[in-house]
Amino acid sequence: MNAPGYDAARRVRNYNYAILNIGALAGECEAAGVPVTRLNIGDPTLYGFEPPPRLTDACIAALREGRHSYAPPCGIATAREAIAADAAQRRIETSPEQIIVTAGATEAADLLFTALLNPGDEVLCPSPGYPLYTALAARQEATSVPYHLDPRNSWLPDPQEIGRLITSRTKLLIVINPNNPTGTLYPAGLLSRIADIARKHRIVCLADEVYRKLIYSGSHHPFASFASNDLPVFTFESLSKNFMVPGWRTGWMTISNSRLLPDLQGALQKLADARVCAPAAPQYAIQEALSMGNDYLLPVMERLRRQRDLSVSMLNGIEGLSCSTPEGAFHVMAKVDLSLYPFASDEEFIVELLRKKQILFVHGSGFGTQPGDGYFRIVYLPDTVTLERVYHDLYDFLHHCRQHSGAIRQQPKTTTRS
């Protein structure tokens, strides 16, 4: 316990971010000299994915040209103009003046939650969903209200449930598409229905679309394209995942229908001014990134598809495990049948797997599922050889746990190797 007067602020007591919090346990193993296979965090650069050379060239050129000064608080003009032009091509109504370049989409979320939420306000969050949003709501002393994604319906939400959950205190509705952690891609009709509900109740919407380019089939429909002229939508994007540069910390928020909320946009401008600017040099790569098309993604998605298909096949081949096939991003949400294994919760399963096999996943309750449901998220960024080893070790771990109960399915077959 701290000495009197040295306590942390109450607002951070419920600030939890499971993806990295669980990593502290892995750090203890590594400090003891035991290597851990970390499949908890989505950093493509750790597994051999590289950004398009044109992006690194643009960033290096900016540095060599002496672009070392502060950038404008909302971002350099060429970047904001490129973002607005790209948005227009995808039927998102905005302008360069309605765009704020941020230190990753994470800072965009921080700015919006700080500018919008008061204590007691309610935020409708997908469950499961990205835990940053519930953490930020807790820090603002707002209440996160989960709306459920149905694993029996490809992890899609029920718009009727969203409508039932809205109260006079509901201030913000969050849509993550493709979803993190499930990888679900939302169809246009569903997004349109959600937009209609938000419009009816005059609710601000946050559209997290940081994985919008990483889809295996079908089309990504921007949520803001359903905003018409009467629904305020904040679209979050970044270079991090779509262009394989998470460490550059370069993202942005695009505001649609900002004329409906001039006070909020003014508050965002104040906050952007106070933090001075986002990292300057990477902003000079945004125009390049958004003008280069998607050809650079062909080998990326080919590799990710192999790793996704291997993951789905091998996980579903282990007794007591199941998962659906992700349509986007690079995560799979799997389920362990806790009635078959001696674990009281999803987190206990994750911790024991780490201790026995030095493999790190993230427990589903860190994303909003119930601890007793047995869900967990796997990042399948490593090559197929590594993934095969992981899934065989997972099988061995579960087999050992059930060796006294019998009825073990045959060990999963090895498929393709890279």
C-alpha positions as CSV (number, residue, x, y, z in Angstrom):
1,M,0.0,0.0,0.0
2,N,1.2,3.5,-0.8
3,A,1.9,6.0,1.9
4,P,-0.9,8.5,2.4
5,G,-1.1,11.0,-0.5
6,Y,0.6,8.7,-3.0
7,D,-2.4,6.7,-4.3
8,A,-3.2,6.4,-8.0
9,A,-6.3,8.2,-9.3
10,R,-9.6,6.3,-8.9
11,R,-10.3,6.7,-12.6
12,V,-7.7,4.0,-13.5
13,R,-8.8,1.3,-11.1
14,N,-11.0,-0.3,-13.7
15,Y,-8.7,0.5,-16.7
16,N,-7.9,-3.0,-18.0
17,Y,-6.3,-4.0,-21.3
18,A,-6.2,-7.7,-21.4
19,I,-4.1,-8.1,-24.5
20,L,-1.0,-6.6,-22.8
21,N,-2.0,-7.3,-19.2
22,I,-1.8,-11.1,-19.8
23,G,1.6,-10.5,-21.4
24,A,3.0,-9.7,-18.0
25,L,2.8,-13.4,-17.1
26,A,4.8,-14.2,-20.3
27,G,7.4,-11.7,-19.2
28,E,7.9,-13.6,-16.0
29,C,8.6,-16.8,-18.0
30,E,11.0,-15.0,-20.3
31,A,12.8,-13.4,-17.3
32,A,13.4,-16.9,-16.0
33,G,15.0,-17.8,-19.4
34,V,12.0,-19.7,-20.8
35,P,11.0,-18.5,-24.3
36,V,7.3,-17.9,-24.9
37,T,5.4,-18.1,-28.2
38,R,3.3,-14.9,-28.0
39,L,0.1,-15.1,-30.0
40,N,-1.6,-12.4,-27.9
41,I,-0.7,-9.2,-29.8
42,G,-1.3,-8.3,-33.4
43,D,2.1,-7.0,-34.5
44,P,2.8,-8.3,-38.1
45,T,6.4,-7.1,-38.0
46,L,7.3,-9.7,-35.4
47,Y,6.6,-12.5,-37.9
48,G,8.3,-11.3,-41.1
49,F,5.6,-9.0,-42.6
50,E,7.1,-5.9,-44.0
51,P,5.6,-2.6,-45.1
52,P,5.5,-1.6,-48.8
53,P,8.9,-0.1,-49.6
54,R,7.2,3.0,-51.0
55,L,6.0,3.9,-47.5
56,T,9.4,3.5,-45.8
57,D,11.0,5.5,-48.7
58,A,8.5,8.3,-48.1
59,C,9.2,8.4,-44.4
60,I,12.9,8.3,-44.9
61,A,12.7,11.1,-47.5
62,A,10.8,13.3,-45.1
63,L,13.5,12.8,-42.5
64,R,16.3,13.5,-45.0
65,E,14.5,16.6,-46.2
66,G,14.5,17.9,-42.6
67,R,10.9,17.3,-41.6
68,H,11.8,17.4,-37.9
69,S,9.5,20.2,-36.8
70,Y,6.1,19.9,-35.1
71,A,3.3,19.1,-37.5
72,P,0.1,21.0,-37.4
73,P,-2.1,19.7,-34.5
74,C,-4.6,18.0,-36.8
75,G,-2.0,16.7,-39.3
76,I,-0.1,17.9,-42.3
77,A,-2.3,19.2,-45.2
78,T,-1.2,16.6,-47.8
79,A,-2.1,13.7,-45.4
80,R,-5.5,15.1,-44.6
81,E,-6.3,15.8,-48.2
82,A,-5.3,12.3,-49.2
83,I,-7.5,10.8,-46.4
84,A,-10.5,12.9,-47.4
85,A,-10.0,11.9,-51.1
86,D,-9.8,8.2,-50.2
87,A,-12.9,8.5,-48.0
88,A,-14.9,10.1,-50.8
89,Q,-14.0,7.2,-53.1
90,R,-15.7,4.9,-50.5
91,R,-18.8,7.1,-50.1
92,I,-17.7,8.6,-46.8
93,E,-18.8,12.3,-46.5
94,T,-16.0,14.3,-44.9
95,S,-13.4,17.0,-45.7
96,P,-9.8,17.7,-44.8
97,E,-11.0,20.0,-42.1
98,Q,-12.9,17.1,-40.5
99,I,-9.9,14.9,-40.1
100,I,-7.4,14.6,-37.2
101,V,-4.2,12.6,-37.6
102,T,-3.4,10.9,-34.4
103,A,-0.7,8.7,-32.8
104,G,-2.4,5.6,-34.0
105,A,-6.1,4.9,-33.8
106,T,-5.6,4.4,-30.0
107,E,-5.0,8.1,-29.6
108,A,-8.1,8.9,-31.8
109,A,-10.2,6.8,-29.3
110,D,-8.6,8.6,-26.4
111,L,-9.4,12.0,-27.8
112,L,-13.0,11.1,-28.7
113,F,-13.8,9.5,-25.3
114,T,-12.3,12.5,-23.5
115,A,-14.1,15.0,-25.5
116,L,-17.5,13.3,-25.5
117,L,-18.1,11.4,-22.3
118,N,-19.2,12.5,-18.9
119,P,-19.4,10.4,-15.8
120,G,-22.6,8.3,-16.0
121,D,-22.8,8.3,-19.8
122,E,-23.3,4.9,-21.5
123,V,-21.3,3.4,-24.3
124,L,-22.7,0.5,-26.4
125,C,-19.7,-1.8,-27.0
126,P,-19.6,-5.0,-29.0
127,S,-19.1,-8.1,-26.9
128,P,-16.6,-9.6,-27.7
129,G,-14.8,-6.4,-28.7
130,Y,-11.6,-4.6,-28.5
131,P,-10.9,-4.0,-24.8
132,L,-9.4,-0.5,-25.2
133,Y,-12.9,0.9,-25.5
134,T,-14.2,-0.5,-22.3
135,A,-11.0,0.7,-20.6
136,L,-11.3,4.2,-21.9
137,A,-15.0,4.3,-20.9
138,A,-14.0,3.3,-17.3
139,R,-11.4,6.0,-17.2
140,Q,-14.0,8.6,-18.0
141,E,-16.3,7.1,-15.4
142,A,-18.8,6.2,-18.1
143,T,-20.6,2.8,-18.3
144,S,-19.8,0.2,-21.0
145,V,-23.0,-1.6,-22.0
146,P,-22.3,-4.7,-24.0
147,Y,-24.3,-5.7,-27.1
148,H,-23.7,-9.3,-27.9
149,L,-22.1,-10.9,-31.0
150,D,-23.7,-14.2,-31.7
151,P,-21.2,-17.1,-32.2
152,R,-24.1,-19.2,-33.7
153,N,-24.6,-16.4,-36.3
154,S,-21.0,-15.9,-37.5
155,W,-20.4,-13.5,-34.5
156,L,-22.9,-10.9,-35.9
157,P,-24.8,-8.5,-33.6
158,D,-28.6,-8.3,-33.4
159,P,-29.8,-4.8,-34.2
160,Q,-32.9,-5.3,-32.2
161,E,-30.8,-6.0,-29.1
162,I,-28.9,-2.8,-29.7
163,G,-32.1,-0.9,-29.9
164,R,-33.4,-2.4,-26.6
165,L,-30.2,-1.4,-24.8
166,I,-30.4,2.3,-25.6
167,T,-31.4,4.6,-22.8
168,S,-31.5,8.3,-22.2
169,R,-27.8,8.0,-21.0
170,T,-26.5,6.3,-24.2
171,K,-23.9,8.6,-25.8
172,L,-21.8,6.5,-28.1
173,L,-22.2,3.3,-30.2
174,I,-19.1,1.4,-31.3
175,V,-19.0,-0.8,-34.4
176,I,-15.8,-2.7,-35.2
177,N,-15.6,-4.0,-38.7
178,P,-13.8,-6.3,-39.4
179,N,-14.3,-7.2,-35.7
180,N,-11.4,-7.7,-33.3
181,P,-11.3,-10.3,-31.9
182,T,-13.6,-12.5,-34.1
183,G,-12.5,-11.4,-37.6
184,T,-16.2,-11.0,-38.6
185,L,-17.0,-8.8,-41.6
186,Y,-20.3,-7.1,-41.4
187,P,-22.8,-7.1,-44.4
188,A,-24.2,-3.9,-45.8
189,G,-27.7,-4.6,-44.7
190,L,-26.7,-5.0,-41.1
191,L,-24.7,-1.8,-41.0
192,S,-27.6,0.1,-42.5
193,R,-30.0,-1.2,-39.8
194,I,-27.5,-0.2,-37.1
195,A,-27.1,3.2,-38.6
196,D,-30.9,3.7,-38.7
197,I,-31.1,2.8,-35.0
198,A,-28.4,5.3,-34.1
199,R,-30.0,8.0,-36.2
200,K,-33.4,7.5,-34.6
201,H,-31.9,7.9,-31.1
202,R,-29.4,10.6,-32.0
203,I,-26.4,8.7,-30.9
204,V,-22.8,9.4,-32.0
205,C,-21.1,6.4,-33.7
206,L,-17.5,5.2,-33.7
207,A,-16.6,3.0,-36.6
208,D,-13.3,1.1,-36.0
209,E,-12.1,0.1,-39.4
210,V,-8.4,-0.4,-38.8
211,Y,-8.5,-3.8,-40.5
212,R,-10.6,-2.8,-43.5
213,K,-8.1,-3.9,-46.1
214,L,-7.3,-7.2,-44.5
215,I,-10.3,-9.2,-45.8
216,Y,-10.3,-12.7,-47.5
217,S,-13.4,-12.4,-49.6
218,G,-16.4,-10.1,-50.1
219,S,-16.3,-6.3,-49.7
220,H,-15.8,-4.0,-46.8
221,H,-18.6,-1.5,-46.4
222,P,-17.7,1.7,-44.5
223,F,-20.2,2.4,-41.7
224,A,-20.1,6.1,-42.5
225,S,-21.3,5.4,-46.0
226,F,-24.7,4.8,-44.3
227,A,-24.6,8.1,-42.4
228,S,-26.5,10.1,-45.0
229,N,-26.5,13.7,-43.8
230,D,-28.0,13.2,-40.4
231,L,-25.8,10.8,-38.4
232,P,-22.5,11.8,-36.9
233,V,-19.9,9.1,-37.4
234,F,-16.2,9.0,-36.4
235,T,-14.3,6.5,-38.5
236,F,-10.9,5.3,-37.1
237,E,-8.2,4.0,-39.4
238,S,-4.4,3.7,-39.3
239,L,-1.4,2.6,-41.2
240,S,-0.6,0.0,-38.4
241,K,-2.3,-3.1,-39.6
242,N,-3.3,-2.4,-43.2
243,F,0.3,-1.3,-44.1
244,M,2.3,-3.3,-41.5
245,V,3.8,-0.4,-39.6
246,P,2.3,-0.6,-36.0
247,G,5.4,1.1,-34.5
248,W,4.9,4.2,-36.6
249,R,1.9,5.1,-34.5
250,T,0.1,6.8,-37.3
251,G,-3.7,6.8,-37.5
252,W,-6.6,9.2,-38.0
253,M,-10.2,9.9,-37.3
254,T,-12.5,11.0,-40.1
255,I,-15.6,12.9,-39.0
256,S,-18.8,12.6,-41.0
257,N,-21.5,15.2,-40.5
258,S,-19.5,17.3,-38.1
259,R,-21.9,20.2,-38.6
260,L,-24.2,18.3,-36.2
261,L,-21.8,18.5,-33.4
262,P,-19.7,21.8,-33.5
263,D,-19.2,21.8,-29.8
264,L,-17.7,18.3,-29.9
265,Q,-15.4,19.1,-32.8
266,G,-14.3,22.2,-31.0
267,A,-13.4,20.1,-27.9
268,L,-11.5,17.7,-30.1
269,Q,-9.5,20.6,-31.6
270,K,-8.6,21.8,-28.1
271,L,-7.4,18.3,-27.1
272,A,-5.4,18.0,-30.4
273,D,-3.8,21.4,-29.8
274,A,-2.8,20.5,-26.3
275,R,-1.0,17.3,-27.3
276,V,0.8,19.3,-30.0
277,C,0.8,16.8,-32.9
278,A,1.0,13.2,-33.9
279,P,4.5,11.8,-35.0
280,A,5.4,14.0,-38.0
281,A,7.7,12.0,-40.3
282,P,5.2,9.0,-40.9
283,Q,2.5,11.5,-41.9
284,Y,4.4,12.0,-45.1
285,A,3.8,8.4,-46.0
286,I,0.0,8.6,-45.7
287,Q,-0.5,10.1,-49.2
288,E,1.7,7.4,-50.6
289,A,-0.1,4.7,-48.7
290,L,-3.6,5.7,-49.9
291,S,-2.6,6.2,-53.5
292,M,-0.9,2.8,-54.1
293,G,-3.8,0.5,-54.5
294,N,-4.0,-3.0,-53.0
295,D,-1.5,-5.0,-55.1
296,Y,1.0,-5.0,-52.2
297,L,-1.6,-7.0,-50.2
298,L,-1.9,-9.9,-52.5
299,P,1.1,-11.9,-51.0
300,V,0.2,-10.7,-47.5
301,M,-3.4,-12.1,-47.8
302,E,-2.2,-15.3,-49.5
303,R,0.0,-16.0,-46.6
304,L,-2.6,-15.0,-44.0
305,R,-5.2,-17.2,-45.7
306,R,-2.9,-20.2,-45.4
307,Q,-2.3,-19.5,-41.7
308,R,-6.0,-18.9,-41.1
309,D,-7.1,-22.1,-42.9
310,L,-4.5,-24.1,-41.0
311,S,-5.6,-22.6,-37.7
312,V,-9.3,-23.3,-38.3
313,S,-8.6,-26.8,-39.5
314,M,-6.4,-27.8,-36.6
315,L,-8.4,-26.2,-33.9
316,N,-11.6,-27.8,-35.0
317,G,-9.7,-31.2,-35.1
318,I,-8.9,-31.1,-31.3
319,E,-11.5,-32.7,-29.0
320,G,-13.4,-30.0,-27.1
321,L,-12.2,-27.1,-29.3
322,S,-14.1,-25.2,-31.9
323,C,-14.0,-22.0,-33.9
324,S,-15.5,-20.3,-36.9
325,T,-13.7,-19.0,-40.0
326,P,-12.6,-15.4,-39.8
327,E,-13.5,-13.2,-42.8
328,G,-11.0,-10.5,-42.0
329,A,-8.0,-9.4,-39.9
330,F,-5.6,-12.1,-38.4
331,H,-7.3,-13.3,-35.3
332,V,-9.5,-16.4,-34.6
333,M,-11.9,-16.6,-31.6
334,A,-11.8,-20.2,-30.4
335,K,-13.8,-22.0,-27.7
336,V,-12.6,-24.7,-25.3
337,D,-15.4,-26.8,-23.8
338,L,-14.7,-26.3,-20.1
339,S,-17.0,-29.2,-19.2
340,L,-14.4,-31.5,-20.6
341,Y,-11.3,-30.0,-19.0
342,P,-10.3,-29.1,-15.4
343,F,-10.4,-25.3,-15.8
344,A,-12.8,-23.0,-13.9
345,S,-12.5,-20.2,-16.4
346,D,-11.1,-19.2,-19.7
347,E,-8.3,-17.2,-18.0
348,E,-7.3,-20.3,-15.9
349,F,-7.0,-22.3,-19.2
350,I,-4.8,-19.5,-20.7
351,V,-2.5,-19.3,-17.7
352,E,-2.0,-23.0,-17.4
353,L,-1.2,-23.3,-21.1
354,L,1.4,-20.6,-20.7
355,R,2.9,-22.3,-17.7
356,K,3.0,-25.8,-19.2
357,K,3.6,-25.1,-22.9
358,Q,4.9,-21.5,-23.0
359,I,2.2,-20.5,-25.4
360,L,0.3,-17.2,-24.9
361,F,-3.3,-16.6,-26.1
362,V,-5.7,-14.1,-24.7
363,H,-8.8,-15.2,-22.6
364,G,-12.1,-14.3,-24.1
365,S,-13.4,-12.6,-21.0
366,G,-10.7,-9.9,-21.7
367,F,-12.8,-9.1,-24.7
368,G,-16.1,-9.2,-22.9
369,T,-17.3,-12.8,-23.1
370,Q,-18.2,-14.7,-19.9
371,P,-15.3,-16.5,-18.2
372,G,-17.2,-19.7,-18.0
373,D,-17.8,-19.8,-21.8
374,G,-14.3,-20.8,-22.6
375,Y,-13.5,-18.4,-25.4
376,F,-9.9,-17.3,-26.3
377,R,-8.3,-15.3,-29.1
378,I,-5.4,-16.5,-31.1
379,V,-3.3,-14.2,-33.4
380,Y,-2.3,-16.4,-36.3
381,L,0.5,-14.2,-37.7
382,P,3.4,-16.8,-37.4
383,D,4.2,-19.0,-40.3
384,T,2.5,-22.4,-40.7
385,V,5.4,-24.3,-39.3
386,T,5.2,-22.4,-36.0
387,L,1.4,-22.6,-35.9
388,E,1.5,-26.4,-36.4
389,R,3.9,-26.7,-33.5
390,V,1.6,-24.5,-31.4
391,Y,-1.5,-26.5,-32.2
392,H,0.2,-29.8,-31.6
393,D,1.5,-28.5,-28.2
394,L,-2.0,-27.3,-27.5
395,Y,-3.3,-30.8,-28.3
396,D,-0.7,-32.4,-26.0
397,F,-1.6,-30.0,-23.2
398,L,-5.3,-30.8,-23.4
399,H,-4.7,-34.5,-23.9
400,H,-2.7,-34.6,-20.7
401,C,-5.5,-32.8,-18.9
402,R,-8.0,-35.4,-20.0
403,Q,-5.8,-38.5,-19.9
404,H,-7.7,-39.9,-17.0
405,S,-11.1,-39.3,-18.6
406,G,-10.7,-41.1,-21.9
407,A,-12.5,-40.4,-25.1
408,I,-9.7,-38.4,-26.8
409,R,-10.1,-37.7,-30.5
410,Q,-7.2,-38.7,-32.8
411,Q,-4.4,-36.1,-32.9
412,P,-5.0,-33.5,-35.7
413,K,-3.2,-34.1,-39.0
414,T,-0.5,-31.8,-40.1
415,T,-1.4,-29.9,-43.3
416,T,0.7,-27.6,-45.5
417,R,4.0,-26.2,-44.4
418,S,5.5,-22.9,-45.4
